[in-house]
Amino acid sequence: MRQSPKDLEGNARIGAKMVRKALYDLMEWKKAHHGKMSADEPLIHLFNTLVTNLFELKDAKSSDKDRFAYGQKTAYVEVLEILQEWKDAIIHGLDFDVEKVFPL
């Protein structure tokens, strides 16, 4: 069953909200235990978390019954593509074509 663009967008938004919440939780924990984070620390953590999650979701497809997993995958790929705009992305390992490594 193919998802409509509206369904894909909705699933991607849910995945993006999960990513934002995880990053917020990390920052709150870090502030509570170690003081403020540098600008790079949350980006590095986000990059590592996204890549780890994408490897777990590598087989998710839009035709799967579990469309939520595909929505997560779509959101994570989009966030990684945005992270590629970070000036230090290459230094931290984001020097690959995201959609070739994690095709949608």
C-alpha positions in Angstrom: 0.0 0.0 0.0 1.5 3.3 -1.1 1.3 6.3 1.3 -0.1 9.6 0.2 2.2 12.6 0.4 0.1 13.8 3.3 0.6 10.6 5.2 4.3 10.7 4.6 4.5 14.3 5.7 2.6 13.4 8.9 4.9 10.5 9.7 7.9 12.6 8.9 6.7 15.3 11.3 6.2 12.8 14.1 9.7 11.5 13.5 11.1 15.0 13.5 9.3 15.7 16.8 10.9 12.6 18.3 14.3 13.8 17.2 13.7 17.3 18.7 12.5 15.8 22.0 15.6 13.5 22.2 17.9 16.5 21.6 16.0 18.6 24.2 16.2 15.8 26.7 20.0 15.4 26.1 20.5 19.2 26.5 18.5 19.2 29.8 20.5 16.2 31.2 23.8 17.8 30.2 22.9 21.1 31.8 21.8 19.4 35.0 24.9 17.2 35.2 27.7 19.0 33.5 26.8 22.6 32.8 26.1 24.0 29.3 27.0 22.2 26.2 29.3 23.6 23.4 27.6 24.3 20.1 29.1 21.2 18.5 28.2 18.7 21.2 24.4 18.5 20.5 25.0 18.4 16.8 27.6 15.5 17.1 25.2 13.6 19.4 22.3 14.2 17.0 24.3 13.0 14.1 25.4 9.8 15.9 21.8 9.2 17.1 20.3 9.7 13.6 22.9 7.4 11.9 22.3 4.7 14.5 18.6 4.9 14.1 18.8 4.9 10.3 20.8 1.7 10.3 18.1 0.1 12.5 15.5 1.4 10.0 17.4 0.5 6.8 14.8 -2.0 5.6 11.8 0.3 6.2 9.9 1.1 3.0 6.8 3.2 2.2 5.0 0.0 1.2 5.4 -1.6 4.7 2.5 -2.1 7.0 4.5 -0.2 9.7 4.4 3.1 7.9 5.5 4.8 11.1 9.0 3.3 10.7 9.2 4.7 7.2 8.1 8.1 8.4 10.9 8.0 11.0 13.4 7.1 8.4 12.2 9.9 6.1 12.5 12.5 8.9 16.0 11.3 10.0 17.3 11.5 6.4 15.9 15.0 6.1 17.6 16.1 9.4 20.9 14.6 8.3 20.7 16.5 5.0 20.1 19.7 7.0 23.1 18.8 9.2 25.3 18.6 6.1 25.0 22.4 6.0 26.9 22.6 9.3 30.4 24.0 8.6 32.1 21.2 10.6 29.9 18.4 9.1 32.8 16.8 7.1 35.1 16.8 10.2 32.6 14.8 12.1 31.9 12.2 9.5 29.0 13.7 7.6 30.8 13.5 4.3 28.6 11.1 2.4 25.5 11.3 0.2 22.8 10.6 2.8 20.2 9.4 0.3 22.7 6.9 -1.3 23.6 5.4 2.1 20.0 5.5 3.4 17.7 5.4 0.3 14.1 6.2 0.8 
